[in-house]
Amino acid sequence: MSRLAGKAALILGAAGKDNLGQVMARAFAREGARVMIAGRSEAPLAELAEEMGCDYALCDITSRRDVEALVERTKERLGRIDVAVQATGWGLIAPFLETSEEDLDRITTLQFKGPFQFFQALVRAMDHGGSIINISSATATIMLDDHAAYMGTKAGIDHVIRCIANEFGARGIRANSISPGLMVTPMTQHAAHTPGVIDAFTKEYPLGRIGTSEDIAEAAIWLASDACFMTGENLQVNGGLTLRRNPTRAEIGAHVVKATKSAA
């Protein structure tokens, strides 16, 4: 039986070909949901919308006007919003003392202020309750070198999710985060395809492999479904990574050197 039959779902962050947002969109549709996809780049959105037979909209999460217009358009097209996924992000890598004010402003707007305003618009629009799903990161809980601004903003919006769950649960609104570890996605493919990098991370995963977008999509389907009696939580869908740790910068470098020498 389709787990999301009859549900209207909005996925923001689906404007990269085969990125996590697109994988989730396809998975939601297979489970019976009517889907609206959104993001900043029209070409990949239009291509996926044609494939799926769904609507799409352009939206820059850093613009309050854009997110409010997106929520209004989605409700107009789908009739209601039962599920909304926030899957945007920027993998900023910068040592703490070298993180510029410009980068700090940019990532705060993209990963904290933008999602905050998106969630405000959603709460106002969810007349019949619903499920808000935020894609976070295992690094909001455990350390990873040179990611302080990324980690801090992800952790901050996770706490906002808890606030939404607490304040609006009486209206039937559930709000949860999902925290992946390292995955091979369009955002991480350069690093992931560097010889040695995957090996450096894999040894820290109790289940013996890094995650996939499909793993996250499956968790999101459950959070979106009526079977879910959970709110205000952060699902660590990362193969047990948070039981251990991410490799250090030095350990990653050593694995890369070893793999490069072996390939020579």
Secondary structure, DSSP 8 states (H G I E B T S, - for coil): --TTTT-EEEEES--STT-HHHHHHHHHHHTT-EEEEEES-HHHHHHHHHHHT-EEEE--TT-HHHHHHHHHHHHHHHSS-SEEEE---------GGG--HHHHHHHHIIIIIHHHHHHHHHHHH-TT-EEEEEE--GGGTS--TT-HHHHHHHHHHHHHHHHHHHHHGGGTEEEEEE---SB--TTTHHHHTSTTHHHHHHTT-TTSS-B-HHHHHHHHHHHHSTT----S-EE--STTGGGS----HHHHHHHHHHHHHHH-
